Amino acid sequence: MHDDTPDFAPWYEANHRPLVAAMRVLCHDDAVAEDIAAEAFVRALERWPRVRAMESPVGWLHRVGLNLVRRRARRATLQLRVLARLAPVVTHVDPPAGEVWLVVSTLPERQRTAVVLRHVARLTEAEIAEAMGVGRSTVSSTLRDAHRSLHKKITTPEMELDHA
C-alpha cells in the first residue's frame, strides 16, 4: 500500500455498511450486495488519491455501486431471456428489509434509487446527486415525488377518511 492511502481505512469503515445496505435493497441479494461493495471499494482504493480529492467521494462510491448493480441486472436479464427459451423459470425473492420495500420496489427506477440511497445508505442530497449523476435539485424533486407516491400507495382509504 502506498503512503498516500492511510486515510482509506477509516473512510472504508465509515462507508462500508451504508453501501452494502443500499446495494442489498437494490439487488435483493446479500451476497451480491457484498460483492458489489467489495468491488466498489477496490476501485476506490485503486484511485484513492483522486477519489479522496473529489467533492463527494461517498457519492462516487455509490455511483460505482449503482453501475455495478445495473450491469449485473442487465446480465441477469439477458441470462433469463436465454433460459426462457430453454425452459420457463419462476423466481421470487422476498425483500431483505421487510414489506415496505415491496412498495418502494414499485417506484420508477430513479425514484427507487434515490429513496434507497437516502433512507438506507443515509446519503445527503449532494452525495445522491453525485452517485446518480444528476443535479442536487433533481434529487430533491425526485425524492419529493417518490415520497408523495409512497404516501398514496401506503395510505388506505379508511385512513384518509379519519384525517378528513
N, C-alpha and C positions, 0 to 999 in steps of 0.2 A: 504494500500500500504506500502511496506517495505521502510526503509531508503535507500536501495541500488537502488532505481528507480527514483531519482529526475531528472536524465538526459534523461529519456524516453520521456517526453512530448515534448521537443524541437526536438528530433530525429523523433518522430511521425509527428510533424508539418512539418518538412523539407521533409519527405519522403512519406507522405500520397498521395498527388496529383500525383506525378510521378507513384506511384504504381497503383493507380486507373486508370490513363490514359493508362498505359501499359496493364492492365488486360482488360480494355474496348475494346481496339483494338483486343486483342487476343480472347476474348469471344463474342464480338459483342452485349453486353447487359449491359446497365448502372447499373441496379440493381444487376446483378450477379457480376459485377466488384466491386461494393461497398461491397457486401457480402464477396467476396474473400479477399479484402483488410482488412476488419474488422477482419476476421478470421486469416489472416497472422499477424496482429498486436497483436491480443490476444495471439497467440503463442509466439510472440517475447516478450511480456510483461511477460508472464509466465516463460520465460527462460532468462529474461533480463540480469542478471549478466554474464551469459555465452555468450549471443548474443553480448553484447556490447564489450566483450573481443576478439571477432573474428576479423580476419584480414579484413573481409568485411561484416559487419552487413547488409549493404544495399543489397549486393549480396545474402546473406542468406534469407533476407526478400523476394526478388524477386523469389528465388528458391521455397520458400514455396508457393508463389502466383502461380507460374507456375505449381507446383504439384497439387494445388487445381483446376486450370483450366483443367489440364489433367484428373483429377479424375471426374470432372463434365462432361467433354466431353465423357469420356468412359461410364459414367452412361447414358448420353443423347443418345449415340449411341445404347446402349442396349435397352433403352426405345423405341427408334424409330423402332428397329427391332421387338420388341414385338407389337407395334402399327401397323406396316406394315402388320403384319399377320392378324390383325383385319380389317384394312381399310387403303388404301394409304393416306399418309399425305404429303402435299406440303408446305414447309416453305421457306420464303425468308426474310432476314433481311438485310437492307442496312447498309453499314459500317458506323460507327459513326464519322469517320474523313474525309469523302469525297472519291472521286473516286480513288485517288492514292492508298488507302488501298485495293481496289479491285485488283490492280496489285500486291501489296505486298501479298495478300492472296493466290496468285498463286505460291508463292515460296515454296520450301520444308520446312517442319516444323522447322528444325534447323535454316535455314536462316531467315525465317519469325520471329521466336522468337528473334533472335539476332538483327534484324532490329528494331523490336518494342522496345526492351529494350534499344537500343542505341538512337533511334530518338524520342521515345515517353517518356520513363522513364528517358532518358538522363543519363544512367549509363555509367561508364567508362568500358573499355575492361576488366579490372580486376574484376569489380563488375559483369559484364555479365558472365564472366567465373565462378565465384562463384555461381551465380544464376542458370546457366545451368549445372554445374557440369563438366566442361571441362577446358582445359588449356587456358591461355590467347592467345597463338599463334593460337589455334583452333578458338577462337572467331575472331581474326584478319583475318584469311583466310576465315572464314565463311562470315564475313561482306564484304570482298573484292569480293567474289563470288556472294553474294546477290546483291551488288551494280552493278556489271557487268551485271547480269541477268536483273535487273530492267532497266538499261540503254538500253539494247537491246529491252526490251518489250515496253518501253516508246517512244523510238526514231522511228520516221516514216521514210520510205524510202526517202521521199521528203527532210526531214531534213538532212539525211545523204548525199544526193547529194549536198545540199547547202554548206556543210562543206568540200567537196572534192576539 
